[in-house]
Amino acid sequence: MLEFKNRVAVVTGAASGIGRAIAGRCAAEGMRVVLADIEEFPLQEAAKALDGATVLPYRVDVSDASAMEQMAEAVYSEFGAVHLLFNNAGVAPDGKMTWAQTLDTWKWVIDVNLYGVIHGLRSFVPRMLAAGEEGHVVNTASVAGLHAGPLISPYYATKHAVVGLSESLYLELAMAKARLSASVPCPAFVKTKIGESSRNRPGGDATAGAGSNEFAAMVRGLIEQGASPESIADKVFDAIKAERFWILTHPEFDAAIRDRVEGMLQGRNPILRAT
């Protein structure tokens, strides 16, 4: 996909971080942009920041299938088409052993990180296919979908699922000879608010996930030193233009990914890494 001007993009998780940067890049390309997020005030602020662009801010909980369907109906009523779909919204839990993560935490992370993508695909892709126009779907995963580590297993589990789901989607679109394709960004540490995910947790538990332990402090430090969201957005658009599926934004993790795959083939057990 090379032409973006006057086309329509839908971005979930658009009020901050990578989603906001992608929305900004869409606007810079001359697109009409739907900014979707669960946070009302930051959403409106993000929309105002795109002054001069045609934007539709839409408050939605991506974990709610009916709400996502209603958003799709509203978007098509407003713009009549969608050409780029960014299933980007995501959350991360606090650092605990797998067996200590509560069922509420598992449900929350799975509902947002996995079902949020599923709901986006189910609500928008059939409409995009029916229109027969050129388009692209981007499901934000993580380098955590390509390797694994301790203490945030719900996050690793959902990001692995998004990678597998996206590969299936890519192959199915090719089988259908659709004018749509798909990509999966797998970023590592980026300067976002994902470490503050609990601010949007159902029930308003702002302490769950904030964390003050050594692991949480380490993660916060890595996020603060991470890549800019804008640099990730640029790499995503490069991949869309090239119709490239894999978007690996942090080459310093390539060795860990390669070692994991080689370890599988050699039958080696997982090893604990520093990052």
N, C-alpha and C positions, 0 to 999 in steps of 0.2 A: 504494500500500500504506500503510495507516494503522494497522493493528493489529499490535503487535509482542509483546506480553506472552505468555509461554509458547511462543513460536515459536522456531525453531532457526536459528542463523546459523553459517556456516563462514567463517573469516577466515584467509587465508594471509599469511605475513609478520607474524604476530600478536605476536611477541615484542618488537617495538620499533617506534618511529616511528608512521606513519599506521595500520598494522595494529593495533598495541596500542591506539591511541586509538579506533579503530572497535570493537574488541572491548569496550573499556570502555563505549562508548556503547550497544552492544548489551545488555550486562549491565544498564546503567542503565534500559533500556527493558523490563527483565524477561524478556529472551530467554535461552534456553539457548545457550551459546556454545562452538563448537569452535575452539580456538586452535591453528593449525597453523604450524609453523616448523621450520627445519633446526637451530636452536641449542637444545640441550636445556636448559641451565641458565637462560638468559634466558626460555625458554618456561615453565618451571616457576615462575619468579619472576613472570611476567606473570599466570599462572593464580592464584597465591596472592594477588596484588593485587586480584583480583575476588572476594574473600572474601564469602560470602553468596549468590553467584550459582551457578547450575548450569553448570559448565564441564567441557570435555573437552580437556586438552592433548594434542596429537598431533604427534610429531616426524615430519616428512616432507620429502623433497626434491621440490619441485614439478616439477623437470625430469625426474623418473622417472615415466613413465606408469603402470607397474604399481603403484608405491607410492601414487600418487594414487587409483588404482582400489581398492586395498586400504583406503585411508582412507575412501573413500565407503562401502564395505561396512561398515566399523566404525561410521561415523557413523549409518547407517541402522539398523544392529543396535542401537545404543545409544538413539537418539532417534526412529527411525521416519519422520523427515521432515527436509527442509531448506527453509527459506523465503527466507533471504537468503544469497547466495553472493558473497563478496568475494575475487576473484582479485587479490591485492594485492602478493604478494612480488615484489621487484625488486632489481636490482644495477646498478652503474655501473662502467665501466672507467676506467683511468687515461687521462690526456690525451696522445694521440699522433695523428699524422697517420693517415688512413685506411689508407694503404699500409704503415704501420709497426705497426698492430695485429696481433698474432699470431693465427693460426688458433685457438689455444686460447682466446684472449680472445673472439673472435667466437662460438665455440661456447658458451662459458660464458654470455655475455650473452644470446644467442638462446635457449639452453635454459631459462634462468630467466625472462626477461622475456616471451618469446613462447610457448614451449612450455609454460611454467608455466600461462599462461592457457588455452591449448588443452587441456591435460590436465584442468584444473579444469572447463572446459565439457563435455568429453566424459564425464567421470566423474559429474558431478552433474546437468547439465541434463536428460538423458533421464529420470533418476529424478524430478526435480522436475516435469517435464511429465506423467509417468505418474501422479503423485499427484493432478494436477488442482487443486492448491491455489494460492492467491494467492502470488506470490513475486517476487523481484527479483534480478538479477545485476549486480554492479558490478565492472568491469574497470579497475583503476587504470592509467592511462596517464601522461601528463605534458604540460605545455605544449610539451615537446620533441617531442611527436607532432603539433604544429600549426605548428611552424616548425622551422628547423634552424640549426646553427652548426658551427664547426670543433672538431676534436680529440677528440670522443667519438662518432664516427659509429655505432659499434655500438648505443649507447644511443638516439640519434635514430632509427635504422632500426627498432629493436624497438618503440619507442613509437609511431611512425607506424603500424606494423603493428597494434598493439593498438587504436588508434583505428579503423582500417579494419575490423578483425575485429569490433569492438564495434558499429559501424554496421550491418554485415551481420547480426549477431545480433539487433539491435533490429528490423530489418525482417523477418527470418525469424520472430521471435516474433509480430509483428503479422500476418504472412501466415497463420500457424498458428492465429490467434485464441486464443493461449495466455493463461493467467492470469498469465503472467510478463512482465516488462519488463526493460529494461537501461539502465544508465547508464555513462558513462565520465568519471571525474574526470581533469582535466588540470592538476594543480598545478604551480607553479614551485618556488621554494626553500622548503623546509620543514625545521624543526629535527629531522633524523633522522640515522641512522647510515649513510646511503647512501654517504657519502664513505669509509666503512670497509668497503665491500662485500667487499674481498679477504679479509677474515677468514673468509669461508665459501667461498672459491674452491677448487675441486677441486685436490688436491695440496698444500693448505695453504700456498700462496704468499702470505704475509701482506704482502710488500713490493709485489707487483704491484697497482697501483691506489692505493697510499697516496700516492705522489707527493710531491715536495718542490719541484717547479718552480713558476714564477710562476702558471701556469694553475691548478694544484692548490690553491695558497694562496688564489687569488681565489675558487675554488669553495667552499672551506672557510669563508671569511669570509661569503659569501652564504648558505650553509646555516645558519651560526650566527645570522645576523640574520633568518632566514626565519620564516615563519608557524608557529604551534604546530600539532602534529598534531591536537590536540583541535579547533581551529578548522576544520580540513579535515573531520574526522569529522562535525561539526555540519552543514557544508554538504552532505556526502554524504547525511545523513539527511533534510535538507530536500528534496533532489532526489528521493529515494526516495518520500517522501510525496507529492510533486507529480508523480511519474512523469515527471521531466524527464531527458532523455538527457545533454545537455551539462552538465558541472560544471566551469566555469572559475572557479578560486578566487583568481586573482591578476589583478585588472583592469588592473594596470600593464602587463600584456603584451598587452592587447587591441589596442593600436595596431600592434604588431609582427605580430600575427596578421592583422589587417585589411590591412596594407600588403603582406604576403606574398600574400594572395589577390588583391588588386588588381593586384599585380605579375604574377601568372600571367596574368590576363585581358588585361593590357596588353603581355605579352610581354617584360617587363623581366627582366634577369638578377638573380640573388640578390645581396644586398649584405651586407657584414660589419657586424654590430651589436656594441655593447659587451656586451650580455647576450642 
